């Protein structure tokens, strides 16, 4: 069974992989602009559509990841009674008791 940490790491790896695929697809599109045959144009059109979908999904994943991070920060602040930014900062630099 995956732990929360493993799930987050998996999601971060997925986001990184998705970014790499998008970058590679964008480069492929740039490098094939000069090919004008119907076969290339059809493939480029399909790749462009997939790229739009992937970019949208990446933005959604990043937004969800940011929301989870914000919720975890708020929960930690509440659990430790951090009422000020100074308290949060000081706690961040204390060695963890564990």
FENKA-V227211 format. One record per pair of residues at least 6 apart in sequence whose ideal C-beta (glycine too) atoms are under 7 Angstrom apart, sorted by the first residue. I is the first residue (numbers start at 1). J is the second residue. D is the distance in whole Angstrom. If there is no record, write none. Layout:
((I	J	D) (I	J	D))
This chain:
((11	65	6) (15	58	7) (15	61	5) (15	62	6) (15	65	7) (18	54	6) (18	57	7) (18	58	5) (19	58	6) (21	54	6) (22	51	6) (22	54	5) (22	55	6) (22	58	6) (25	47	6) (25	51	5) (26	51	7) (28	47	7) (29	44	6) (29	47	6) (29	48	7) (32	40	6) (32	44	6) (77	88	6) (80	91	6) (82	88	5) (82	91	6))
